[in-house]
Amino acid sequence: MKIVVCLKEVAGRDTRYRIAGDGRWIEESDVSYEINECDEYALEEALKLKEAHGGEVTVLTLGQSRADKSMRKGLAMGADRGIQVVDDEGKASSPHGVAAALAAALEEEQFDLLLAGTQSDDYSYAQTGVILAEMLGLPHATIVMEVDADPAASTLKALREMESGWFQWVQMPLPAVLTIQAGISKVRYPSLKGIMQAKRKEIRQVPLETLSVDWETVPRLEVRRLFFPEIESKAEMLEGDAEAVAAALVEKLTKEARVL
């Protein structure tokens, strides 16, 4: 099987965030970066499928030039090669823009399965994988917890996590797109041998400007203000017997909250 895994580089999960001086994003000078959590699980699932059926795993990312460090981790885990769409200016700022760029980068690639994380740790839009499937004209399933592929028959079954503790098996032809949920399995650690081999594996860099995307028609998102939640109210404990507390509560609901 030829499998492509979309990886996104995000701020580390243990990061102590500080708002940047312009109030539009976080202070990045003291932030460490890593692979998005759901994307790590997607990569682990791809590597398990490769071990079961043979083939090749390619990691694909879009982001700043520094993202090659996170891609090297993916290669150290067992991926065979990487494709890095370089967007240092953040032009692909929306899920639609990211999907359009990734779809263009895949125009010359042949693959049986494309995996992505269900959502990212930073924006949590949970839209990129679905939009990408639509742009590629491929069947897809979201919030996947288990994958059973049959390359010989060009089909796969995916177990989806639904609401209220329910699950759903869906079957679809290959090629297909799946978005993987965190916790699907145990993510492996890169071995020393894998780390050494990753240094020699290919990462093909693709400047965003070279892709066939009409950016005039692609929606963009702009962060106007980023802030920590502000405390605007407080809890107040009413003490006394039931009659006194009830009277005080009615007064506050009438005069302060004005809901009565």
VOPAGU-2260 file (C-alpha; in pm, 1 decimal, decimal comma):
REM VOPAGU-2260
SITE   aa  ch    i         X         Y         Z
SITE  MET   A    0       0,0       0,0       0,0
SITE  LYS   A    1     108,0     355,4     -68,8
SITE  ILE   A    2      -4,8     571,9     219,8
SITE  VAL   A    3      23,7     948,1     265,5
SITE  VAL   A    4      -1,2    1094,5     616,4
SITE  CYS   A    5     -68,5    1464,2     674,3
SITE  LEU   A    6     135,8    1602,5     964,6
SITE  LYS   A    7      99,9    1945,7    1122,0
SITE  GLU   A    8     359,9    2108,8    1346,8
SITE  VAL   A    9     207,6    2272,5    1653,8
SITE  ALA   A   10     331,1    2423,2    1979,8
SITE  GLY   A   11     429,9    2155,3    2231,6
SITE  ARG   A   12     156,3    2029,3    2460,4
SITE  ASP   A   13     358,3    2131,1    2769,2
SITE  THR   A   14     406,7    2488,8    2647,9
SITE  ARG   A   15     336,9    2776,1    2888,6
SITE  TYR   A   16     180,9    3026,0    2651,5
SITE  ARG   A   17     245,0    3399,8    2649,9
SITE  ILE   A   18      51,9    3642,0    2431,6
SITE  ALA   A   19     268,9    3825,3    2176,8
SITE  GLY   A   20     308,0    4200,9    2205,7
SITE  ASP   A   21      64,4    4274,9    1922,8
SITE  GLY   A   22    -203,3    4057,6    2089,0
SITE  ARG   A   23    -263,0    3856,7    1772,8
SITE  TRP   A   24     -74,0    3532,7    1846,6
SITE  ILE   A   25     148,6    3363,1    2102,8
SITE  GLU   A   26     509,8    3459,5    2173,2
SITE  GLU   A   27     698,6    3205,7    1963,1
SITE  SER   A   28    1054,3    3279,6    2074,1
SITE  ASP   A   29    1035,8    3042,3    2372,5
SITE  VAL   A   30     804,0    2777,9    2224,0
SITE  SER   A   31     907,4    2424,7    2129,9
SITE  TYR   A   32     722,2    2253,0    1846,1
SITE  GLU   A   33     610,4    1896,5    1785,3
SITE  ILE   A   34     381,3    1685,2    1567,7
SITE  ASN   A   35      11,0    1739,7    1628,5
SITE  GLU   A   36    -119,8    1463,2    1857,3
SITE  CYS   A   37    -392,1    1322,4    1628,8
SITE  ASP   A   38    -145,3    1325,4    1338,1
SITE  GLU   A   39      98,2    1109,1    1536,6
SITE  TYR   A   40    -176,9     850,2    1576,6
SITE  ALA   A   41    -249,4     874,2    1202,6
SITE  LEU   A   42     117,4     805,6    1129,8
SITE  GLU   A   43     121,2     511,4    1370,5
SITE  GLU   A   44    -179,6     360,5    1192,5
SITE  ALA   A   45      -8,2     407,4     856,0
SITE  LEU   A   46     305,3     231,6     979,2
SITE  LYS   A   47      97,4     -60,2    1111,4
SITE  LEU   A   48     -74,2     -94,2     773,2
SITE  LYS   A   49     263,6     -86,9     600,1
SITE  GLU   A   50     392,8    -360,9     830,3
SITE  ALA   A   51      85,2    -572,1     756,2
SITE  HIS   A   52      60,2    -519,5     380,9
SITE  GLY   A   53     394,8    -373,9     268,7
SITE  GLY   A   54     433,6     -56,8      66,8
SITE  GLU   A   55     543,7     297,9     139,3
SITE  VAL   A   56     450,5     572,8     386,6
SITE  THR   A   57     496,4     937,0     286,6
SITE  VAL   A   58     454,3    1222,3     534,0
SITE  LEU   A   59     312,2    1548,1     398,1
SITE  THR   A   60     311,3    1881,3     578,7
SITE  LEU   A   61     242,5    2247,6     516,3
SITE  GLY   A   62     402,1    2514,4     732,2
SITE  GLN   A   63     712,3    2715,2     798,8
SITE  SER   A   64    1061,3    2598,7     704,5
SITE  ARG   A   65    1129,3    2488,1    1062,8
SITE  ALA   A   66     870,4    2208,7    1025,4
SITE  ASP   A   67    1135,8    1982,9     870,3
SITE  LYS   A   68    1246,2    1894,7    1226,4
SITE  SER   A   69     904,5    1748,4    1304,9
SITE  MET   A   70     905,1    1570,9     969,8
SITE  ARG   A   71    1237,0    1409,8    1060,2
SITE  LYS   A   72    1067,3    1260,4    1365,3
SITE  GLY   A   73     802,1    1110,6    1138,6
SITE  LEU   A   74    1075,6     964,8     920,6
SITE  ALA   A   75    1252,5     831,6    1230,3
SITE  MET   A   76     931,3     656,9    1337,3
SITE  GLY   A   77     934,7     467,3    1006,6
SITE  ALA   A   78     799,1     682,9     724,1
SITE  ASP   A   79     992,3     645,9     398,6
SITE  ARG   A   80    1000,7    1000,5     263,2
SITE  GLY   A   81     851,0    1344,8     311,4
SITE  ILE   A   82     690,7    1627,3     115,2
SITE  GLN   A   83     708,7    1971,2     277,1
SITE  VAL   A   84     500,5    2256,7     139,4
SITE  VAL   A   85     681,3    2567,3     264,0
SITE  ASP   A   86     452,8    2855,3     365,0
SITE  ASP   A   87     667,8    3090,9     572,8
SITE  GLU   A   88     427,1    3381,1     521,4
SITE  GLY   A   89     118,8    3191,4     641,6
SITE  LYS   A   90     -71,4    3242,5     318,0
SITE  ALA   A   91    -270,1    2920,1     362,3
SITE  SER   A   92    -441,4    3044,6     677,4
SITE  SER   A   93    -774,3    2858,5     660,0
SITE  PRO   A   94    -862,2    2486,7     648,7
SITE  HIS   A   95    -976,9    2544,8     290,1
SITE  GLY   A   96    -642,8    2704,1     201,0
SITE  VAL   A   97    -441,8    2425,4     362,4
SITE  ALA   A   98    -650,9    2159,2     187,2
SITE  ALA   A   99    -611,6    2335,9    -148,6
SITE  ALA   A  100    -233,9    2348,9    -109,8
SITE  LEU   A  101    -208,3    1984,5      -0,9
SITE  ALA   A  102    -433,5    1872,5    -287,0
SITE  ALA   A  103    -211,9    2057,3    -534,8
SITE  ALA   A  104     101,9    1902,6    -381,8
SITE  LEU   A  105     -50,7    1555,5    -430,6
SITE  GLU   A  106    -129,7    1600,9    -800,0
SITE  GLU   A  107     172,0    1396,9    -908,0
SITE  GLU   A  108     149,8    1142,2    -625,0
SITE  GLN   A  109     -10,6     800,1    -652,9
SITE  PHE   A  110    -150,1     663,9    -325,3
SITE  ASP   A  111    -402,1     411,7    -192,8
SITE  LEU   A  112    -484,5     582,1     135,0
SITE  LEU   A  113    -451,9     929,7     282,3
SITE  LEU   A  114    -459,3     970,6     660,6
SITE  ALA   A  115    -484,2    1286,9     868,5
SITE  GLY   A  116    -558,6    1371,0    1229,6
SITE  THR   A  117    -918,6    1442,3    1323,3
SITE  GLN   A  118    -825,2    1791,6    1443,1
SITE  SER   A  119    -523,1    2003,7    1533,7
SITE  ASP   A  120    -410,6    2097,1    1883,0
SITE  ASP   A  121    -393,4    2468,7    1802,7
SITE  TYR   A  122    -706,2    2566,3    1605,2
SITE  SER   A  123    -912,7    2244,5    1638,1
SITE  TYR   A  124   -1113,1    2320,0    1322,2
SITE  ALA   A  125   -1145,1    1948,4    1230,2
SITE  GLN   A  126   -1213,3    2050,1     868,9
SITE  THR   A  127    -892,6    2012,2     666,5
SITE  GLY   A  128    -912,9    1636,2     610,6
SITE  VAL   A  129   -1276,3    1648,1     503,9
SITE  ILE   A  130   -1221,1    1938,3     261,7
SITE  LEU   A  131    -913,4    1764,3     121,9
SITE  ALA   A  132   -1117,0    1450,3      51,7
SITE  GLU   A  133   -1376,6    1657,3    -132,3
SITE  MET   A  134   -1110,6    1834,1    -341,3
SITE  LEU   A  135    -951,8    1501,2    -434,6
SITE  GLY   A  136   -1292,2    1347,4    -511,6
SITE  LEU   A  137   -1232,5    1056,6    -271,3
SITE  PRO   A  138   -1458,9     879,4     -20,9
SITE  HIS   A  139   -1378,4     958,5     341,3
SITE  ALA   A  140   -1460,2     876,3     702,5
SITE  THR   A  141   -1396,2    1086,0    1013,4
SITE  ILE   A  142   -1311,2    1019,1    1380,2
SITE  VAL   A  143   -1173,8     675,7    1291,1
SITE  MET   A  144   -1074,4     439,3    1574,1
SITE  GLU   A  145    -979,3     126,5    1374,6
SITE  VAL   A  146    -880,0      48,6    1016,2
SITE  ASP   A  147    -910,6    -287,1     840,7
SITE  ALA   A  148    -767,9    -258,8     489,7
SITE  ASP   A  149    -783,3    -516,2     209,2
SITE  PRO   A  150    -546,3    -388,7     -63,0
SITE  ALA   A  151    -605,3    -695,4    -280,6
SITE  ALA   A  152    -975,1    -607,1    -305,6
SITE  SER   A  153    -907,0    -230,7    -304,0
SITE  THR   A  154   -1141,6    -181,0      -8,4
SITE  LEU   A  155   -1120,5     -90,6     358,4
SITE  LYS   A  156   -1342,4     -90,7     666,2
SITE  ALA   A  157   -1317,1     189,5     922,0
SITE  LEU   A  158   -1463,2     201,8    1272,2
SITE  ARG   A  159   -1596,4     550,6    1350,4
SITE  GLU   A  160   -1656,0     689,9    1698,0
SITE  MET   A  161   -2007,6     831,8    1722,7
SITE  GLU   A  162   -2197,7    1020,2    1993,0
SITE  SER   A  163   -2318,1     872,0    2324,0
SITE  GLY   A  164   -2073,5     579,8    2318,8
SITE  TRP   A  165   -2186,6     441,8    1981,9
SITE  PHE   A  166   -1956,0     319,1    1704,1
SITE  GLN   A  167   -2011,4     264,0    1332,6
SITE  TRP   A  168   -1835,2      42,5    1078,0
SITE  VAL   A  169   -1819,6     188,4     727,4
SITE  GLN   A  170   -1681,6      26,3     412,8
SITE  MET   A  171   -1541,7     214,3     114,6
SITE  PRO   A  172   -1323,3     159,0    -192,3
SITE  LEU   A  173    -959,0     262,5    -217,3
SITE  PRO   A  174    -816,8     518,9    -258,3
SITE  ALA   A  175    -981,9     692,8      36,7
SITE  VAL   A  176    -924,1     954,9     305,3
SITE  LEU   A  177    -955,2     889,8     680,4
SITE  THR   A  178    -919,8    1129,5     972,2
SITE  ILE   A  179    -781,2     946,6    1275,1
SITE  GLN   A  180    -883,4    1003,6    1635,6
SITE  ALA   A  181    -625,5    1032,7    1915,8
SITE  GLY   A  182    -593,6     718,3    2125,0
SITE  ILE   A  183    -650,2     472,4    1841,1
SITE  SER   A  184    -335,0     281,8    1946,7
SITE  LYS   A  185      -2,9     325,9    2124,9
SITE  VAL   A  186     232,6     555,1    1933,8
SITE  ARG   A  187     583,9     414,4    1893,4
SITE  TYR   A  188     900,6     599,4    1988,7
SITE  PRO   A  189    1167,9     658,9    1723,3
SITE  SER   A  190    1454,1     414,0    1768,7
SITE  LEU   A  191    1819,2     519,4    1754,4
SITE  LYS   A  192    1850,5     331,1    1425,6
SITE  GLY   A  193    1542,3     509,9    1293,6
SITE  ILE   A  194    1681,5     850,1    1395,1
SITE  MET   A  195    2006,8     781,3    1211,8
SITE  GLN   A  196    1824,9     656,5     901,6
SITE  ALA   A  197    1592,6     960,6     901,2
SITE  LYS   A  198    1889,5    1188,9     835,2
SITE  ARG   A  199    1936,2    1024,4     496,1
SITE  LYS   A  200    1570,4    1007,2     391,5
SITE  GLU   A  201    1434,7    1248,2     132,7
SITE  ILE   A  202    1223,7    1552,1     220,8
SITE  ARG   A  203    1108,7    1719,2     -99,2
SITE  GLN   A  204    1043,5    2088,0     -35,9
SITE  VAL   A  205     772,3    2254,2    -242,0
SITE  PRO   A  206     739,9    2635,8    -223,1
SITE  LEU   A  207     376,0    2733,1    -181,7
SITE  GLU   A  208     403,9    2979,0    -472,4
SITE  THR   A  209     479,6    2698,6    -718,3
SITE  LEU   A  210     149,7    2517,5    -658,4
SITE  SER   A  211    -144,6    2551,3    -895,4
SITE  VAL   A  212    -379,5    2721,3    -647,2
SITE  ASP   A  213    -590,3    3027,7    -727,8
SITE  TRP   A  214    -543,9    3212,1    -398,2
SITE  GLU   A  215    -787,2    3484,3    -503,9
SITE  THR   A  216   -1071,1    3234,5    -463,1
SITE  VAL   A  217    -947,7    3064,4    -145,2
SITE  PRO   A  218   -1095,2    3187,3     186,1
SITE  ARG   A  219    -848,0    3327,1     438,2
SITE  LEU   A  220    -868,6    3361,3     815,8
SITE  GLU   A  221    -715,7    3642,2    1017,6
SITE  VAL   A  222    -667,0    3643,8    1395,6
SITE  ARG   A  223    -758,2    3990,3    1520,2
SITE  ARG   A  224    -713,3    3932,5    1891,9
SITE  LEU   A  225    -586,7    3651,2    2111,5
SITE  PHE   A  226    -640,0    3661,0    2486,9
SITE  PHE   A  227    -673,1    3450,4    2797,4
SITE  PRO   A  228   -1026,7    3421,3    2940,7
SITE  GLU   A  229   -1113,2    3729,0    3142,1
SITE  ILE   A  230   -1286,7    3703,9    3480,1
SITE  GLU   A  231   -1597,2    3919,7    3460,4
SITE  SER   A  232   -1811,0    3769,7    3738,1
SITE  LYS   A  233   -1772,0    3572,8    4058,1
SITE  ALA   A  234   -1952,9    3316,8    4268,1
SITE  GLU   A  235   -2115,6    3426,4    4590,9
SITE  MET   A  236   -2219,0    3192,8    4870,8
SITE  LEU   A  237   -2549,2    3274,1    5042,5
SITE  GLU   A  238   -2556,1    3172,7    5408,3
SITE  GLY   A  239   -2835,9    3137,5    5662,4
SITE  ASP   A  240   -3149,5    2928,0    5692,0
SITE  ALA   A  241   -3350,2    2821,4    5389,0
SITE  GLU   A  242   -3598,9    3108,3    5415,3
SITE  ALA   A  243   -3327,7    3376,6    5438,3
SITE  VAL   A  244   -3124,8    3224,6    5154,0
SITE  ALA   A  245   -3435,3    3199,6    4931,0
SITE  ALA   A  246   -3524,2    3562,7    4998,3
SITE  ALA   A  247   -3168,3    3679,7    4927,4
SITE  LEU   A  248   -3156,1    3472,9    4606,6
SITE  VAL   A  249   -3485,1    3618,8    4478,3
SITE  GLU   A  250   -3360,7    3971,1    4550,5
SITE  LYS   A  251   -3034,5    3916,7    4361,7
SITE  LEU   A  252   -3209,9    3754,5    4064,3
SITE  THR   A  253   -3449,9    4048,3    4054,4
SITE  LYS   A  254   -3222,5    4347,0    4115,1
SITE  GLU   A  255   -2876,1    4230,6    4002,4
SITE  ALA   A  256   -2924,1    3960,1    3741,3
SITE  ARG   A  257   -3264,1    4101,2    3637,1
SITE  VAL   A  258   -3394,8    3766,0    3521,9
SITE  LEU   A  259   -3711,4    3777,6    3730,9
